Amino acid sequence: MTENEMLFNSGVLTGERKGAVRPPADIWRGKKGGLVVVECPQRIPCNPCNTSCPAGAITPFEDINDTPEIEYSKCTGCAICAAVCPGLACFVIDLSFAPDKALYKLPYEMLPVPAKGDAVDCLNRTGETVARGTVEAVTEPKKDRTHVVHVSAPKELANDIRAIRVVK
């Protein structure tokens, strides 16, 4: 089975591909505020990440079906793209948050919405718990209903953490 067939059949991203890449390590490590990570590997008619980016870091699409491309030198880590992406494919990771922890700014559309100080399970792409994190902030939604939850969790899991689950 090809990687495209696995993605189509399972919905789980396996490996890097155009539209689904991490920021370059040399830029990512010291960037205050973090950098956007976009995991949008399929060509679909969508561009709210580009049209909402106040810094112009997500470059204009030649075709509405293009996958996003990022100019990381322009990214401020504001996470507006995470709030507006209908596919929940955008999030921000701030590796400068603390010596041993990163700040993950993740879109969240479930109830209950966690609050600052809450413990949450940090999940990988397949929904498995990989760490326990702490909610540092919750950004209220603007036009849509997507919150952005800022979670501190182990820095070494930056390539793994992609979602959270509220712990009861």
Secondary structure, 3 states (H helix, E strand, C coil): CCHHHHHHHHCCCCCCECCEECCCHHHHCCCCCCEEEEECCCCCCCCHHHHHCCCCCECCCCCCCCCCCECHHHCCCCCHHHHHCCCCCEEEEECCCCCCEEEEEEEECCCCCCCCCCEEEEECCCCCEEEEEEEEEEECCCCCCCEEEEEEEEHHHCCCCCEEEECC
